[in-house]
């Protein structure tokens, strides 16, 4: 008898076209939970000897020692998640086992006649291999490498599933662990703030670089202002290099507003002279420059009621905050929620979105940020360090977190056991072992129509996204110092 190369099945993976619906099914009809849902991730793997990259959402739960994985793929095939006609596969997708020697077990599987047709590694370095055989069409088996990080993650899932099974949660909640006519003239030079290595704010250098030229589907924007976001600070420090490394010389900046001064081939909805704002890749040829080139689809028109400087303060914070509420939480009218970091742009947008949904909203802040929320029509303002005040107002139906870390982790206790916790922090906070709430770690995605709507509503609903500091591009180091200090009371924007 030949020993099996495949160990006990430890993970069952399903694909779906609607992740939320599938999570609800497993919670309410099967009784499996709590869930961990990661939104806005990217799967990089080798498939049939070619490198592919797919955006996707994934939800994870542990049921009696077996991981249940739900996957919603957003990109196009070919891939292991698409059939021969390039249609997304819906249903059971693969079975996986853990291995302590993935190389030896892969060799054994191939010797048995299995085809190793896809492989890769996740952000923690955990490797995986997909196998198939013509003898069993439709069956995909997977080897997952045992790593300490994966073991720790499984332990957290197990702790939470035990608490869930003990009746601390009720039906319906899930954990979501929720980048140019053609330009005329020869390209010249422009000023840009460049990084040549990770480091302090003083690492920036104002340099002359080649003016970019828009390609097919792209526009070039003469920058009026670029906002500085927390992700810029983390990227400059090197905190994100394990997930999103910089390639030097690097230029940061994802939020930008300005005037179109050149359009690439195939661009029909923008013309030279249009006022636009956009959300571009903040780590690849970003907005800390006099001009920027990116896909036209990353921009929207600026309404006449909004000036260019104020527009630069809108995109990322607004979309992150609204998606946190409208996609990750979806509060019911009358539900009570706490928004952390309400003094920042993301928190402010989340407060406004939650109010529009009919929720009763409390603004969670640190003491120095009280002035930044004085215009928000919330039910109350709470210092997040004041446990007594939190206990007096709670428990909350939902927590919309924009702060992360231990601050967020300590707030689970103030959310109902069957409530919802969602965070925009990266890396995401770890839910406590005895927590049973749905937890969502959300990575923002560009949504042009929603951004346009919010920009219009700034005037129609008499709202604002405050700009606290307007600094010349040459003072980029000071801008980052202000962000690191915190409590700025609004956006910091750079003006070339």
Secondary structure, DSSP 4 states (H G I P E B T S, - for coil): -PPPSS--EEEEEEE-S-HHHHHHHIIIII-----EEEEEEEEEEEETTEEEEEEEEEEEEEETTEEEEEEEE-S-SSSTTB-TTSPBP-EEEEEEEEES-HHHHHHHHHHTT-EEEEEEE-TT--EEEEEE-GGGTT--EEEEE--HHHHHHHHHHHHHHHHIIIIIS-TT---B--------S---EEEEEEBSSS-SGGG-EEEEEEPP---TTEEEEEEEEEEE-HHHHHHHHTTTTTTS---SSB----EEEEEEEEE-TT--S--TT-EEEEE--TTSS-SSBSEEEEEGGGEEEPPTTS-HHHHHTTHHHHHHHHHIIIIII-PPTT-EEEEETTTSHHHHHHHHHHHHTT-EEEEEE-GGGGGGGTTS--SEEEETT-HHHHHHH--EEEEEESS-HHHHHTTGGGEEEEEEEEE--SSPPPPPTT--SEEEEE-----HHHHHHHHHHHHHTT----EEEEEEGGGHHHHHHHHHH---SSEEEEE-
